């Protein structure tokens, strides 16, 4: 998916893969669980939760990252 937005609200789970590497958003709320994978670019604020071996991969360094991590969940920049 390519494009841009001011705000993004994304929930994914159960081994889903969401490739938004060509998508840029100013603010994002991302919740990923159960081995899900999300790739995206966030300019300012990333909030959310990642758990149960899920991964959020960022193409850049947002100004503010507040993501709760549990059960091997991770955020990769």
Secondary structure, 3 states (H helix, E strand, C coil): CEEEEEEEEEEECCCCEEEEEEEEEEEEEEEECCCCEEEEEEEEEEEEEEECCCEEEECCCCCEEEEEEECCCEEEC
